[in-house]
Amino acid sequence: MAKQMKLTNAQFRSFVDCPLEEKDYVAILVQKGYLTQPSQKPDES
């Protein structure tokens, strides 16, 4: 499953244990070239 998520085993264990947040997961995928840098979310005012 780690391979499917494009994570190392250590990163996957962190994901399963929950300290790996969505923003950190996205950052890993961007760093590895699987995603482009996400655009800024608009402020909800």
C-alpha angles and dihedrals in degrees: 000000000000088000091052090052091047091239134131116246090256092050090048092051088052089051092050092047087051104235089109104088126202093256091053092048090050090048090054091050091048091049091051091048097245092116135027120236107286117240120248115274112242116251112256103221 
